[in-house]
Amino acid sequence: MPNEPVSFDTLRDKCEPVTVEYTFPPGWQRDDAVRISTNAGIQGSRVKLKHRSVILCEQWDSTELAAALKHNHVEFKVYDRTPLEGPGSLSSQNQGEQAEDDAA
């Protein structure tokens, strides 16, 4: 999808449902990064993902927890414009347009 405003109807027709992926860096009670993906939601002005995660921090000393939050970041990625695959999808339309351009 182009990075420009489009209607929610267009997003619902041409894109996969919205998901959010968030990653905790190494050190959050594990040696490797922890990646969590939410349930899918429908595009709109308010997206309900119906997802809940519980992060248990009671084993951390409050000073260590504060330092971890200050020096490490939690990365959030929102996927709201992932094209649908198949006939009529944005990717197949773009391929058709590219084929027309190549033929010209």
N, C-alpha and C positions, 0 to 999 in steps of 0.2 A: 504494500500500500504506500502511496506517496505520503510524505510527511507534511500533510496539509489538512486543514479541516474538511471532514466529510460527515455526512449524516450518520446517526446511529443505525438507521435502516441499512445503509450501504455497508457499514462495518459488520452488521449481523449477517447480511447476504454474502459477503465476500471473504470474511475472516473467520478463523477459529474463535471459540469463546475466549474471554479474557482469563488469564492466569497470572499469578505473581509468584516469582521465585525469589527466595531470600537465602543468603549464604552467610553463615557465621565463620569467621576466620579460624585457622588452627589455634588451639589453645583453649577453646571453650569445652573443657573437660574431655577433649579428644586431641590426638596429634594431627588429625587431618581436618579439612574444612567440612562443615555440616551444611548441606544444601536441602532446603525444604521447598516444595511446590504446593501451591494452594489448589483447591478444587476450582473448576471452571465456572465462570459467571457470564451472564449475557451483557453485551455492550449496552450502555445507557448512561444517563447522567449520574446515577448511583448504582454501582456494581456490588451485588451481594455474593461474596465468595463462599459463605457458609464454611469457613475454615477457622480452626482454633488450634494453636500450638501452645504447649506449656513448656517453659524453659525453667528447669529447676536450678536454683542458684544457692540453695541453703548450705551447700558444702563449701562455698567460697567465703573467705574472709571478706568483710565489707570493703576493706582497702584494696584487696586484689580485684574484686568485682568492679570497683570504681575505676581502677587503672585499666582493666580490660576494656571497659566501655569507652574510656577516654582515648586510648591508644590504638584500638582496633575498631574497624568499622563493620557494620552489618550492611551488606550490599543487597539492594532490592532491584529486581528487574520486572517491569510490567510488560506483559505480552498481550497487546490488545489489537495488533494489526498483522497477525500471522496469517498469510493467505491460505484459503482453502485449496485443496488439491482437487483435480478432476475437471470435467466439462463445466463450462460456465464460470469457473473460478477466475480470480484476477490473474493468477500465473498463466493459465491457458490463454486468456485474452492478450496478455503481454507477449506470449510466444507467437500468437497469430499476428499481432501488430509487427513484431520483429521480422516474421517471415514475409509480410507484405513489404516492409522496408528493404529487405534483402533482395526481393524480386524486382524492385524498382531500379 
